[in-house]
């Protein structure tokens, strides 16, 4: 078994009979009275427990899942940079061009506008498809394991990318992209589940920040690459590139990624450590230890790469699939979901307007517009430390002041970074374009917004996972599905909204709304524990309660 640092208490040798769900709702002891950090959840004595894998291997698995997530939005958003080329190829309609008098006729202009409107569904429909698909993929991942879902869905995703590249009509292209996104969507929810499987509570923030950055970086990277490729390649070549990276990732998943789901037996010791009770043990060494169970042998490579053949929970797949609906009513989940949704939704609006704005105002070519997204990629990467290490540091300081007891709300003050970055960046972008300032001003807006969203999404997602760890999959499903709905609506109404209110009015409104939503971390920080406890007792929340075999001890 992997050894853990001396200043971290490991009770893997303590075993016991699991009696009932602990239902801590994120209230756990993270430090003992001497300041020694407790490992939450406690690793077992089984060398096959993912918590006992080596740190470099766990980081590799996290990076692999983030890479898989990157390709999802790389495929979904990338071709929007070459939207005009797609309209020309698929519909035979050309944009108005003084050098081509035929393109200036009313019928030609109407045909082009109609083509653009239809082509927009290639991107908005994929977002909805990816989000809704998690209502299927996550129950399967919870019931049968992450590895089998990852392998099957990404193999199908890669083959659909080839189908998209070879499409000869709009209906075929639309169908191929919707089906591809349906298979790709599972990565959005299974990635944070995998991270929660592998890492302890005190490590989770920095790793989830990588997930958040991958979510946004994929779209920006796709826009950048497709724009640069447009110099000498068609939009079909971009889809072939998608197929190549997706299938290569599938090979890595198949040969190097073991199953990360693990059925954990919660002992008497862990219940006493993690429950909020006056009877909580004051010294872990005083807790009665029972005889250590026989340690299972370490699995061979072939055994580790085998697909799960048994059910990981006795819960019915229908119960797992239905749970995201009542879970969305929980205030922490609802706030996190709206924060998640506006972060991705506004990013999509910026993505759909950048091509038009930078070409009309700054006369950028397609490949130059693609280069603008370097700012977004850099912003996302710089946001990782603030969404990860900084939020963990804030939470750990608060835990120490609270006598070693961790509450999920303790990381929320870190949201202040995004609370200021969102409105500032949107004003830079909207006002910069409206007043036709230097192109660096709206580009700086893209950079700052990407920085803020990378931090905010990571913090809000890990906050809800900390609150309801045993049902992390269902929690993230509710967020992703609702986020997809917000993204679809914002992308659908973005252009009419800007046509009516202008860039200044539309983005000023987004700046105000985003500030108000993110500022709700303050009442959650103050009353979050009472809200979690009270709302979980609602009668409708009986539908969200989990069985004992889903328990993780936190």
C-alpha positions, 0 to 999 in steps of 0.5 A: 500500500502507498505510504502516506506522509507522517503528518497525515493520519491513516486508519486503513488498518481499522475495519468494521461493519458498515451500518448506515449512510453517514450523511455528513453533508460535508461536515468532517474532521480534517485535522485532529487536536494536534494539527495532524491532517486526517485523510478524508476519505480514509484509504483502506488497506487494499492496495487496489484502492484508488486512494492508495495508488501512487501520486504520479499515477493518480495525476496522470489519470486526472490529466487523461480525463482532462484531456478527454474533456478538452476534446469534447469542447474542442469538437463542439466549438472549434468549427464556429470560427469557419462558419462562413466556409461551412455555409459556402460548402454545404448550402452553396450560399456566399456572403455579400462581397462587392467583388462578386455582384451576384452575392449582393442580390436580395435573394443571395443575401437572404440565402446566405443569412438563412444558411448562417441561421441553420448552421448555428444549430451545428453548435447550439444543438451539440451543447444540448446533446452533450448535456442531456446525454449525461442522464444516461452515461452517469447512471451507467458509470455509477452502476457499472463503472467509469472505465467501460463508459469512457472507453465505449463513448470515446470510441463512438465519439471518434468514429462520429468525428469521421462521419462529420468530416465526410458529411455531404449535406447539412442534415447529415452533418447536423446528425453526425455532430449531435450523435458525436456530442451525445457520446462525448458528453459523458466526459463532462460529468465522469471527469469530476467523479473520477477526480473525487475517486482518486484524491483526498478532500484536501487535494480536491480543489486543485484537481477540480480546477484542472477540470474547470480549465479543460472545460473552457480551454477546449473551446478556445483551443478549437477556435484557435486551431480551426482558425489557423487551419483555415489558411490552407485546410477546409473545415473537414480537415478539422473534423479529421483532426478531432477524430485523430486526437479522440481515438488516440485518447481512447487508446490511452484510456483502454490501455492505461486507465483502470477502474477508479470506482471503489466500494468503500466500507465505512468503519466505526472509526470513520463514522466517529471522525466524520459525524457532527456529535458531542460523542465524537472521539477526541483522540483517534488513538482512543477509538477501539480498533478491530482486527485488521481484515486480510489485505487483498493481493495487488491485481495484475495489469490484466486484472486492473484493465478488466472491465467491471462485471459486477454492480457497484451499487444496489440502487436501481439505475432508474433511481440514479437517473431520476436523482438529479431532478430533486438534487437541483432543488438544493440551494447549494446545487442550484447556486453552483449550477447557475454560476456554472451555466452563466460562466459557460453561457457567456463564454459561448456568447463571446465565442459566437460574437467574436468572429463577427465583431473582430471582422467588422470592427477590426477587419480581422481575417479568419486565422487572425480571429483564431489567434485572438483565442490564445488570450483565452487559453492563457487566462484559463491556465492562469486561473487554475492556481486560483480555482485550485491551490488558492481555494484549498489554502483558503479552506485549510486556513478556515479549517484550522481556525475551526478546530480542524472541522471542515465545512464545504463553505470554507472555500467560497471566499475564493469566489471573490476573484471571479466575482470581480473578474466577470463584470470587469472583463465583460465591460472590457469586451462589450465597451471595447467593441462598442467604442471601437477601441484598440483590439487589445481591449476586447482581447484583454476582456477574453483573457480576464473572463477566461481567468475568472471562469476557470477559477469560479467553475472549479470552486463551485463544482468542488463545493457541491461535491464536498457537500454531497460527495456520495452522489457527486455524479448526480450532482454534476449531472444536474449542473451540466444538464441545466448549464446546457440549457442556459448555454443553448438559450444564450447562444440562440438569443445572443445575436438578437439581443446584441442587435437590439441593445448593442455590445455595450448594453448587452454585455453591461447587463451580463456584467451586472447579472454575473456579479449578483449571482456570484455574490451569493457566495456571501449568504451561503458562507454565513448560513450554508451549514444551516441551509444544507441541513434544513433542505436535506430534510425536506420531504421531496429530498427523500428522493435524493437520499442515497443507499448505504453502499454509496457512502464514502465517509464524507 
